[in-house]
Each structure stands twice: as structure tokens, then as C-alpha cells.
């Protein structure tokens, strides 16, 4: 390339070892929150307090309802119904209701 003064012009860009990505800025090679490939991805922590005053089962407007069997570590079991956007979402909500218990979808 020809630079503005007529001489050769070659832009120097550091790509962190010749590879693009890797969570580093293309220009500086330093960590950057804007270039972090894992930013905002992954599972949310359930350590966040859950509002116990949520809507009741009949008040929820989710379109899918599934039946599940819950088996606790002490050996006790019970059946329940959970609502969700779809079957997978309802099953995920059921598992988050009983941490440490085995939750299985039943027909």
C-alpha cells in the first residue's frame, strides 16, 4: 500500500499470536470486555433470590403444561405439574424448583 506521503504503508495489527478472537482486542492484544467471546453467554446462576410471591399455577399464562415426577435424596417422591413456554422450558423450571432432586417428565 502507498501511504499518504507517497511511501510504503503497512498497517500493523496484532492478532494475539496470529489468531483472531481469543478474548483479546485485535489492536492492542489486551483483554477487553467488548471482545470477550463468552460475555453474556451461559447458564444463569440460581443463587439469585427467587420471588416467593410469584403467580400461582392457575394464574401463569404459559401455554405448555407437563407432569413431572420428583425424587428427593431421602428417597421420597411426588408428582407435580409445571408450566412453561415449551416442554424444555417447563422441565428446566421444574428442575430449578427442586435443586438436588431428580426430576423426570412423565406422560
C-alpha positions as CSV (number, residue, x, y, z in Angstrom):
1,X,0.0,0.0,0.0
2,X,1.0,3.5,-0.5
3,X,0.8,5.9,2.5
4,X,-0.3,9.5,2.5
5,X,3.3,10.8,2.0
6,X,3.8,8.5,-1.1
7,X,5.9,5.9,0.9
8,X,5.1,2.3,1.7
9,X,2.3,2.0,4.2
10,X,1.6,-1.3,6.0
11,X,-0.8,-1.2,8.9
12,X,0.4,-3.2,11.9
13,X,-2.4,-5.1,13.7
14,X,-1.6,-7.5,16.5
15,X,-3.8,-10.6,16.3
16,X,-2.7,-12.2,19.6
17,X,-0.5,-14.9,18.1
18,X,-1.9,-14.9,14.6
19,X,-5.4,-16.0,15.6
20,X,-8.4,-13.8,15.6
21,X,-10.6,-13.8,18.8
22,X,-9.5,-15.5,22.0
23,X,-11.0,-12.7,24.1
24,X,-8.3,-10.1,23.2
25,X,-8.5,-6.9,21.4
26,X,-7.3,-7.0,17.8
27,X,-5.3,-3.8,18.0
28,X,-3.8,-3.8,21.5
29,X,-3.7,-7.5,22.4
30,X,-5.0,-6.7,25.9
31,X,-8.1,-8.2,27.4
32,X,-11.2,-6.3,26.5
33,X,-14.8,-6.8,27.7
34,X,-16.0,-5.8,24.3
35,X,-14.1,-8.6,22.6
36,X,-14.7,-11.3,25.2
37,X,-16.4,-14.2,23.3
38,X,-18.1,-15.6,26.5
39,X,-19.6,-12.4,27.6
40,X,-23.3,-12.8,28.4
41,X,-23.4,-16.5,27.4
42,X,-24.0,-19.5,29.6
43,X,-26.4,-20.5,32.3
44,X,-27.7,-18.0,34.9
45,X,-26.9,-18.6,38.5
46,X,-29.8,-19.7,40.7
47,X,-28.1,-18.0,43.7
48,X,-30.3,-15.0,42.8
49,X,-33.2,-14.9,45.3
50,X,-36.4,-16.1,43.8
51,X,-39.6,-14.2,44.5
52,X,-41.8,-16.5,46.6
53,X,-44.8,-14.2,46.0
54,X,-45.0,-15.1,42.3
55,X,-48.1,-16.0,40.4
56,X,-50.0,-19.2,41.3
57,X,-50.2,-22.1,38.9
58,X,-53.6,-21.2,37.5
59,X,-52.5,-17.5,37.1
60,X,-49.5,-18.3,35.0
61,X,-50.0,-17.7,31.3
62,X,-47.5,-20.2,29.9
63,X,-49.0,-22.3,27.1
64,X,-47.4,-25.7,27.9
65,X,-48.0,-27.8,31.0
66,X,-46.1,-31.0,31.7
67,X,-46.3,-33.6,34.5
68,X,-43.1,-34.5,36.4
69,X,-42.0,-37.0,39.0
70,X,-39.6,-35.6,41.6
71,X,-37.4,-38.0,43.6
72,X,-35.6,-36.4,46.5
73,X,-32.3,-37.6,48.0
74,X,-34.1,-39.0,51.1
75,X,-36.0,-41.4,48.8
76,X,-39.3,-39.7,48.9
77,X,-41.1,-39.0,45.6
78,X,-44.1,-36.9,44.4
79,X,-45.7,-35.8,41.2
80,X,-46.3,-32.3,40.1
81,X,-47.4,-30.2,37.1
82,X,-45.2,-27.3,35.8
83,X,-46.0,-24.7,33.2
84,X,-43.5,-23.2,30.7
85,X,-43.1,-21.7,27.2
86,X,-42.4,-25.2,25.8
87,X,-41.6,-28.7,27.2
88,X,-37.9,-27.9,27.6
89,X,-38.6,-24.7,29.4
90,X,-41.2,-26.3,31.7
91,X,-38.7,-29.1,32.6
92,X,-36.0,-26.6,33.3
93,X,-38.4,-24.7,35.6
94,X,-39.3,-27.9,37.4
95,X,-35.6,-28.7,38.0
96,X,-34.9,-25.2,39.4
97,X,-37.8,-25.7,41.8
98,X,-36.2,-28.7,43.5
99,X,-32.4,-28.4,43.4
100,X,-30.6,-31.6,44.2
101,X,-33.7,-33.8,43.3
102,X,-34.1,-35.9,40.2
103,X,-36.9,-34.6,38.0
104,X,-38.3,-36.8,35.2
105,X,-41.0,-35.9,32.8
106,X,-43.9,-38.3,32.8
107,X,-46.9,-38.8,30.5
